[in-house]
Amino acid sequence: MPSQWEDRKKPHRNIVFIGHVDHGKSTTVGRLLLDSG
């Protein structure tokens, strides 16, 4: 029986956000996650 990770159909990407405090990193990541589903 395949595990839940083996039968994923969507490709994945690792993304890193680097920036100063209070420059909207969390807001940007939250919006990207919301838009991508």
Steps between C-alpha positions, in 0.01 A plus 500: 500500500658835399550757770330838486824658375553263209170566324510880504417649163605863555868586470652670802760771544713615790498879534694713749405856595766714662442854620498746784243505778158648412552494124207272411663157473220317680234692312662414166534130587143487629370654181701260282363202693146633472530557126669166427242290679 
